[in-house]
């Protein structure tokens, strides 16, 4: 096999002694290799399914002619099981948005890449379908009743039945039939990528390129939008999802009229369907093929499903009953989203450092006593750090602003890591002499800052003033 890849490399490049590096495989059985010599670098692929290889090669050639960003296939072995293609490098969108995925807070640069990618998706779906002979697609030329049932049964047999739950299969099949009819309402003459997710988007000088489209076929556009925006580990907050949907709709409007309300309604059906299909895939790859990467992704998919079930689907009553019971099973109790709550407290040192009611032993305790104290002036006796005279005094003095700049850097990193590690409680306390001016001001500003930046639940307590304020979670 390796010798035949080298022969293809030599035929393409004229060079005969490439260095060969095995690349990580994805969820499929294909194997990838990077072959390099001097200034030439190509990707060699070994695919075990001849029809799947033919689909990828034919689609790649067609998409290239349509001016779409895909890797070019240079040469294929006589038996069709090996081919070499353009090396797009190692930049993957999934990795480029890593910080946002881990924290739920996406930078402007990350958002820009996401908007660019989903805008190009509409181009790919429409232009990719123009002049395409869908008979080259594998294993089906179009998204139809049979392919819907394959995926629903994939979920039923590879995930649902592995839970040990009892359910009435005939009632479930009735709802599967209803779901299938709804999914096939709006076919359209577009290319359905089918596995459109950030792991299948390469970045070349910041420009998205698309790979692993060999399972695509003729089908509705909603499937790919659902796949991308509800990817298990993407961790997109709802407001970012909404922004990206609007960007996609704007791009699609270049090619056809779009009823936005109808689009959102149809999309929700595909989010449900795609989530079930993904759980089936994770069950098969994880439980049966023993691939840990897929088992690790199950909690994220279950949390997507829990969010989706909050508004329910009245048209599928028994399916909803089964899914509600399934997501509530004891074996999945540790997969539920653990939401961080930050507790910010102001206090007087002379009355002791506040206890942490979460039982985790507290977190940061900041001493504000080095800052110029308004309390030494009689005119501030009856006001606190929440009142304009004290605020003006502290901010015009300037010490507390520099102090908080340092505090923000520490607490921001801490909150990010707590979110990343699924911790549920963090306490941040600010103490001064009387718990009235400096600590109150600092605690108020930090609570507002964390709520605005991270959207987590923040409970603010001014202990000595007997005041409490709640900033609700936006996650």
C-alpha positions as CSV (number, residue, x, y, z in Angstrom):
1,X,0.0,0.0,0.0
2,X,2.7,2.5,1.0
3,X,4.7,1.7,-2.1
4,X,1.7,2.5,-4.3
5,X,1.2,5.8,-2.5
6,X,4.9,6.6,-3.2
7,X,4.4,5.7,-6.8
8,X,1.5,8.1,-7.1
9,X,3.6,10.8,-5.3
10,X,6.4,10.3,-7.8
11,X,4.2,10.3,-10.8
12,X,2.7,13.6,-9.6
13,X,5.8,15.4,-8.4
14,X,8.8,13.7,-10.1
15,X,10.3,13.0,-6.7
16,X,10.8,9.5,-5.4
17,X,11.9,9.5,-1.8
18,X,9.2,11.2,0.3
19,X,9.1,11.3,4.0
20,X,5.8,9.7,5.2
21,X,3.9,10.8,8.2
22,X,0.7,9.0,9.4
23,X,-2.0,11.5,10.2
24,X,-4.8,11.1,12.9
25,X,-7.8,9.3,11.5
26,X,-11.3,10.6,11.8
27,X,-14.5,8.6,12.6
28,X,-14.2,6.8,9.3
29,X,-12.0,3.8,8.3
30,X,-10.0,5.9,5.9
31,X,-6.3,6.4,6.6
32,X,-4.4,9.6,5.8
33,X,-0.7,10.2,5.3
34,X,1.4,13.3,4.6
35,X,4.1,12.7,1.9
36,X,6.8,15.4,1.7
37,X,10.0,15.9,-0.2
38,X,11.8,19.2,-0.6
39,X,9.1,21.8,-1.3
40,X,6.4,19.2,-2.2
41,X,3.8,18.1,0.2
42,X,0.7,16.1,-0.6
43,X,-1.9,14.0,1.3
44,X,-2.2,10.3,0.5
45,X,-5.5,8.6,1.3
46,X,-6.3,4.9,1.7
47,X,-10.1,4.3,1.5
48,X,-11.5,0.9,2.1
49,X,-14.8,1.6,0.3
50,X,-14.4,1.9,-3.5
51,X,-17.9,3.6,-4.0
52,X,-17.1,6.1,-1.2
53,X,-13.7,6.9,-2.8
54,X,-15.4,7.4,-6.2
55,X,-18.0,9.7,-4.6
56,X,-15.3,11.9,-3.0
57,X,-13.1,12.1,-6.1
58,X,-16.1,12.9,-8.4
59,X,-17.5,15.5,-6.0
60,X,-14.1,17.1,-5.4
61,X,-13.6,17.4,-9.2
62,X,-17.1,18.9,-9.7
63,X,-16.7,21.4,-6.7
64,X,-13.3,22.5,-8.0
65,X,-14.9,23.3,-11.4
66,X,-17.6,25.3,-9.5
67,X,-14.9,27.4,-7.9
68,X,-15.5,26.0,-4.4
69,X,-12.8,25.6,-1.8
70,X,-12.0,21.9,-1.7
71,X,-8.8,19.9,-1.9
72,X,-7.8,18.9,-5.5
73,X,-7.4,15.2,-6.2
74,X,-4.2,14.7,-8.2
75,X,-4.1,11.0,-9.0
76,X,-5.8,7.7,-8.2
77,X,-4.5,4.2,-8.1
78,X,-5.8,1.7,-10.7
79,X,-8.0,-0.1,-8.2
80,X,-9.4,3.2,-6.9
81,X,-8.6,2.4,-3.3
82,X,-5.7,4.9,-3.0
83,X,-5.5,8.6,-4.1
84,X,-3.4,11.6,-3.4
85,X,-4.8,15.1,-2.9
86,X,-3.8,18.7,-2.2
87,X,-2.3,19.3,1.3
88,X,-4.3,22.1,3.0
89,X,-2.1,22.1,6.0
90,X,-3.1,21.5,9.6
91,X,-5.3,24.4,10.4
92,X,-8.8,23.2,11.5
93,X,-11.7,25.5,12.4
94,X,-12.4,23.3,15.4
95,X,-9.0,24.1,16.9
96,X,-9.1,27.8,15.8
97,X,-12.2,28.3,18.0
98,X,-10.9,26.2,20.9
99,X,-10.9,29.1,23.4
100,X,-14.5,29.9,22.7
101,X,-15.6,26.2,22.8
102,X,-14.1,25.8,26.2
103,X,-15.4,29.0,27.8
104,X,-18.5,29.7,25.8
105,X,-17.1,33.2,25.2
106,X,-16.0,33.7,21.6
107,X,-13.5,36.3,20.6
108,X,-14.2,38.6,17.6
109,X,-11.6,36.7,15.6
110,X,-13.4,33.4,16.3
111,X,-16.8,34.9,15.5
112,X,-15.5,36.2,12.2
113,X,-14.3,32.7,11.2
114,X,-17.6,31.2,12.1
115,X,-19.6,33.9,10.1
116,X,-17.3,33.4,7.1
117,X,-17.7,29.7,7.2
118,X,-21.5,29.5,7.5
119,X,-21.9,32.2,4.8
120,X,-19.8,30.0,2.5
121,X,-22.0,27.0,3.3
122,X,-24.9,28.5,1.4
123,X,-22.6,29.0,-1.6
124,X,-21.4,25.4,-1.3
125,X,-24.9,24.0,-1.1
126,X,-26.3,25.9,-4.1
127,X,-23.3,26.1,-6.4
128,X,-22.2,22.6,-5.5
129,X,-25.6,21.3,-6.8
130,X,-25.5,23.2,-10.1
131,X,-24.8,20.7,-12.9
132,X,-24.0,17.9,-10.4
133,X,-25.0,14.3,-11.3
134,X,-26.2,13.2,-7.9
135,X,-25.9,9.6,-9.0
136,X,-22.2,9.9,-8.0
137,X,-23.2,10.3,-4.4
138,X,-22.8,7.4,-1.9
139,X,-24.6,5.6,-0.5
140,X,-27.7,7.5,-1.7
141,X,-28.2,10.1,-4.4
142,X,-30.7,12.0,-2.3
143,X,-32.0,12.5,1.2
144,X,-35.1,10.4,1.3
145,X,-37.4,8.3,3.5
146,X,-35.0,5.4,3.5
147,X,-32.0,7.5,4.6
148,X,-34.1,9.2,7.3
149,X,-35.0,5.8,8.7
150,X,-31.4,4.5,8.5
151,X,-30.4,7.4,10.8
152,X,-33.4,7.0,13.2
153,X,-32.8,3.3,13.5
154,X,-29.1,4.1,14.0
155,X,-30.2,6.0,17.1
156,X,-32.7,3.4,18.3
157,X,-30.4,0.4,18.0
158,X,-27.0,1.9,18.8
159,X,-27.9,4.3,21.6
160,X,-31.5,4.0,22.9
161,X,-31.4,0.2,23.3
162,X,-28.0,0.3,24.9
163,X,-29.5,2.3,27.8
164,X,-31.7,-0.7,28.8
165,X,-34.8,1.4,28.7
166,X,-38.2,-0.2,28.1
167,X,-40.2,1.4,25.4
168,X,-43.0,0.6,23.0
169,X,-41.4,0.3,19.6
170,X,-44.6,0.6,17.6
171,X,-45.5,3.9,19.2
172,X,-41.9,5.2,18.6
173,X,-42.1,4.1,15.0
174,X,-45.4,6.2,14.6
175,X,-43.5,9.3,15.7
176,X,-40.5,8.4,13.5
177,X,-42.9,8.2,10.6
178,X,-44.3,11.7,11.4
179,X,-40.8,13.1,11.7
180,X,-39.7,11.6,8.4
181,X,-42.6,13.2,6.6
182,X,-41.8,16.6,8.1
183,X,-38.1,16.4,7.2
184,X,-39.0,15.6,3.6
185,X,-41.4,18.6,3.2
186,X,-38.8,20.9,1.6
187,X,-36.2,19.0,-0.5
188,X,-34.9,21.6,-2.9
189,X,-32.3,21.2,-5.6
190,X,-29.3,21.7,-3.2
191,X,-26.3,19.7,-2.1
192,X,-26.6,18.4,1.5
193,X,-23.0,18.1,2.9
194,X,-24.4,15.9,5.7
195,X,-21.3,16.1,8.0
196,X,-20.8,19.8,8.0
197,X,-19.0,20.6,11.2
198,X,-15.9,22.5,12.4
199,X,-13.7,19.5,12.3
200,X,-14.3,19.3,8.5
201,X,-13.4,22.9,7.8
202,X,-9.7,23.6,7.1
203,X,-8.2,27.1,7.3
204,X,-5.7,28.1,4.7
205,X,-4.5,31.7,5.4
206,X,-7.7,32.3,7.3
207,X,-9.9,31.1,4.4
208,X,-12.2,28.1,5.0
209,X,-11.8,25.0,2.8
210,X,-14.1,22.0,3.0
211,X,-13.3,18.3,3.4
212,X,-15.0,15.0,4.1
213,X,-18.1,15.7,1.9
214,X,-18.1,12.2,0.4
215,X,-21.4,11.3,2.3
216,X,-23.2,14.3,0.8
217,X,-26.2,14.0,-1.5
218,X,-29.2,16.0,-2.8
219,X,-31.1,17.3,0.2
220,X,-32.5,20.2,2.2
221,X,-30.2,23.0,3.4
222,X,-31.4,22.8,7.1
223,X,-29.5,19.6,7.8
224,X,-26.1,21.2,7.4
225,X,-27.0,24.3,9.4
226,X,-28.2,22.0,12.2
227,X,-25.0,19.9,11.9
228,X,-22.8,23.0,12.2
229,X,-24.5,25.0,14.8
230,X,-25.5,22.1,17.1
231,X,-22.2,20.2,16.8
232,X,-21.8,18.4,20.1
233,X,-18.6,20.1,21.3
234,X,-19.1,23.5,19.6
235,X,-20.6,25.0,22.7
236,X,-22.1,28.0,20.8
237,X,-24.2,30.2,23.1
238,X,-27.8,30.8,21.9
239,X,-27.1,34.4,20.9
240,X,-24.2,33.5,18.7
241,X,-26.2,30.7,17.1
242,X,-28.9,33.2,16.3
243,X,-26.3,35.6,14.7
244,X,-24.9,32.8,12.6
245,X,-28.4,31.7,11.5
246,X,-29.0,35.2,10.3
247,X,-25.7,35.3,8.4
248,X,-26.6,32.0,6.8
249,X,-30.0,33.2,5.8
250,X,-28.5,36.4,4.3
251,X,-26.1,34.3,2.2
252,X,-28.9,32.0,1.1
253,X,-31.0,35.0,0.0
254,X,-28.5,35.5,-2.8
255,X,-30.0,32.5,-4.5
256,X,-33.6,32.3,-3.4
257,X,-36.3,33.9,-1.3
258,X,-36.3,32.9,2.3
259,X,-39.3,33.0,4.7
260,X,-37.3,33.5,8.0
261,X,-40.0,32.3,10.3
262,X,-40.6,29.2,8.2
263,X,-36.8,28.6,8.0
264,X,-36.5,28.6,11.8
265,X,-39.4,26.2,12.2
266,X,-38.0,23.8,9.7
267,X,-34.5,24.1,11.1
268,X,-35.7,23.0,14.5
269,X,-37.0,19.7,13.1
270,X,-33.5,19.0,11.7
271,X,-31.8,19.9,14.9
272,X,-33.8,17.2,16.6
273,X,-33.1,14.7,13.8
274,X,-29.4,15.5,13.6
275,X,-29.1,15.2,17.4
276,X,-30.6,11.7,17.4
277,X,-28.4,10.7,14.4
278,X,-25.3,11.9,16.3
279,X,-26.2,10.0,19.4
280,X,-26.5,6.9,17.3
281,X,-23.1,7.5,15.7
282,X,-21.5,8.1,19.1
283,X,-23.1,5.0,20.5
284,X,-21.8,2.8,17.6
285,X,-18.4,4.3,17.5
286,X,-18.0,4.6,21.2
287,X,-19.8,1.5,22.7
288,X,-19.3,-1.0,19.9
289,X,-16.0,0.2,18.3
290,X,-14.6,1.3,21.6
291,X,-13.4,4.7,20.4
292,X,-13.1,6.9,23.5
293,X,-13.3,10.2,21.5
294,X,-17.0,9.4,20.7
295,X,-17.9,8.4,24.3
296,X,-16.5,11.7,25.5
297,X,-18.8,13.6,23.1
298,X,-22.0,11.9,24.3
299,X,-22.5,14.3,27.3
300,X,-22.4,17.3,24.9
301,X,-24.9,15.8,22.6
302,X,-27.2,14.9,25.5
303,X,-27.0,18.5,26.8
304,X,-28.0,19.7,23.3
305,X,-31.0,17.4,23.4
306,X,-32.0,18.5,26.9
307,X,-32.0,22.1,25.7
308,X,-34.1,21.2,22.7
309,X,-36.6,19.3,24.8
310,X,-37.4,22.3,27.0
311,X,-39.7,23.7,24.3
312,X,-40.9,20.2,23.3
313,X,-42.3,18.8,20.1
314,X,-46.1,18.3,20.5
315,X,-46.2,16.6,17.1
316,X,-44.1,13.7,18.5
317,X,-45.7,12.9,21.9
318,X,-44.3,9.4,22.4
319,X,-40.8,10.3,21.1
320,X,-40.7,13.2,23.6
321,X,-41.7,10.9,26.4
322,X,-39.0,8.5,25.6
323,X,-36.3,11.2,25.2
324,X,-37.3,12.9,28.4
325,X,-37.0,9.6,30.3
326,X,-33.7,8.7,28.5
327,X,-32.0,12.0,29.3
328,X,-33.1,11.7,32.9
329,X,-31.6,8.2,33.4
330,X,-29.3,7.8,36.4
331,X,-26.5,6.7,34.2
332,X,-26.6,10.1,32.4
333,X,-26.9,12.2,35.5
334,X,-23.3,13.2,35.4
335,X,-23.6,14.4,31.8
336,X,-25.9,17.2,32.7
337,X,-24.5,20.7,32.1
338,X,-22.9,22.0,35.3
339,X,-23.4,25.7,35.3
340,X,-21.0,28.0,37.2
341,X,-22.3,30.4,39.8
342,X,-20.0,33.1,41.0
343,X,-20.6,34.6,44.5
344,X,-19.1,38.1,45.1
345,X,-19.1,39.5,48.6
346,X,-18.1,42.7,50.2
347,X,-17.3,42.6,53.9
348,X,-15.5,44.2,56.9
349,X,-12.3,42.5,58.0
350,X,-13.0,43.2,61.6
351,X,-16.2,41.0,61.4
352,X,-14.3,38.1,59.7
353,X,-13.9,36.7,56.3
354,X,-17.2,35.4,54.8
355,X,-17.9,31.7,54.8
356,X,-18.5,29.9,51.5
357,X,-21.9,28.2,51.7
358,X,-21.1,25.9,48.7
359,X,-18.7,24.0,50.9
360,X,-15.8,24.4,48.5
361,X,-13.7,26.5,50.8
362,X,-14.0,29.8,49.1
363,X,-11.8,31.4,46.4
364,X,-10.2,34.8,46.2
365,X,-10.2,37.2,49.2
366,X,-9.0,40.7,48.1
367,X,-7.8,43.3,50.6
368,X,-9.0,46.8,49.7
369,X,-7.5,48.6,52.8
370,X,-4.4,49.9,50.9
371,X,-6.7,52.1,48.8
372,X,-7.4,55.7,50.0
373,X,-10.3,55.4,52.4
374,X,-13.4,57.6,52.0
375,X,-14.4,56.5,55.5
376,X,-12.0,58.9,57.1
377,X,-14.0,61.9,55.9
378,X,-17.2,62.7,57.8
379,X,-19.2,63.6,54.7
380,X,-19.1,60.0,53.6
381,X,-20.4,58.5,56.8
382,X,-23.9,57.9,55.6
383,X,-23.2,56.7,52.0
384,X,-21.6,53.6,50.6
385,X,-19.6,52.5,47.6
386,X,-22.8,52.3,45.6
387,X,-23.5,56.1,46.0
388,X,-22.3,58.7,43.6
389,X,-20.2,60.8,46.0
390,X,-18.1,57.8,47.1
391,X,-17.9,56.5,43.5
392,X,-16.6,59.9,42.3
393,X,-14.1,60.1,45.2
394,X,-12.7,56.6,44.5
395,X,-12.5,57.0,40.7
396,X,-11.0,60.5,40.7
397,X,-8.4,59.3,43.1
398,X,-7.6,56.5,40.6
399,X,-6.1,54.0,42.9
400,X,-9.1,51.7,42.9
401,X,-9.2,51.7,39.0
402,X,-5.6,50.4,38.7
403,X,-6.4,47.9,41.5
404,X,-9.4,46.5,39.7
405,X,-7.5,46.2,36.4
406,X,-5.3,43.6,38.2
407,X,-8.3,42.0,39.8
408,X,-10.0,41.6,36.4
409,X,-7.0,39.8,35.0
410,X,-6.9,37.2,37.8
411,X,-10.7,36.6,38.1
412,X,-11.2,36.4,34.3
413,X,-8.7,33.6,34.0
414,X,-10.2,31.9,37.0
415,X,-13.8,32.1,35.7
416,X,-12.7,30.7,32.3
417,X,-10.9,27.8,33.8
418,X,-13.9,27.0,36.1
419,X,-16.2,27.0,33.1
420,X,-13.8,24.8,31.2
421,X,-13.6,22.3,34.1
422,X,-17.3,22.3,34.7
423,X,-16.9,23.6,38.3
424,X,-20.1,25.0,39.8
425,X,-19.1,27.5,42.4
426,X,-16.5,30.3,42.7
427,X,-16.4,32.9,45.6
428,X,-14.7,36.3,45.3
429,X,-14.6,38.5,48.4
430,X,-13.5,42.1,48.9
431,X,-12.7,43.3,52.4
432,X,-12.0,46.7,53.8
433,X,-12.1,48.3,57.3
434,X,-15.9,48.8,57.6
435,X,-17.3,47.0,54.6
436,X,-19.0,50.2,53.5
437,X,-17.0,52.0,50.8
438,X,-14.0,50.5,49.0
439,X,-15.1,46.8,49.3
440,X,-18.6,47.6,48.3
441,X,-17.5,49.5,45.2
442,X,-15.0,46.8,44.2
443,X,-17.5,44.0,44.7
444,X,-20.1,45.8,42.7
445,X,-17.8,46.5,39.7
446,X,-16.4,42.9,39.6
447,X,-19.9,41.3,39.8
448,X,-21.1,43.5,36.9
449,X,-17.9,42.8,34.9
450,X,-18.2,39.0,35.3
451,X,-21.9,39.0,34.4
452,X,-21.4,41.1,31.3
453,X,-18.3,39.2,30.0
454,X,-19.2,35.6,30.8
455,X,-23.0,35.5,31.2
456,X,-22.8,33.2,34.2
457,X,-25.1,33.5,37.3
458,X,-23.6,36.0,39.7
459,X,-24.8,36.5,43.3
460,X,-23.6,39.7,44.8
461,X,-23.8,40.2,48.6
462,X,-22.8,43.4,50.5
463,X,-22.7,41.7,53.8
464,X,-22.4,44.7,56.1
465,X,-25.0,46.6,54.2
466,X,-27.5,43.7,54.2
467,X,-27.9,44.0,50.4
468,X,-28.1,41.3,47.8
469,X,-28.3,41.4,44.0
470,X,-28.7,38.6,41.5
471,X,-27.3,38.7,37.9
472,X,-29.1,35.9,36.0
473,X,-27.3,33.4,33.8
474,X,-27.5,34.1,30.0
475,X,-26.0,30.8,29.1
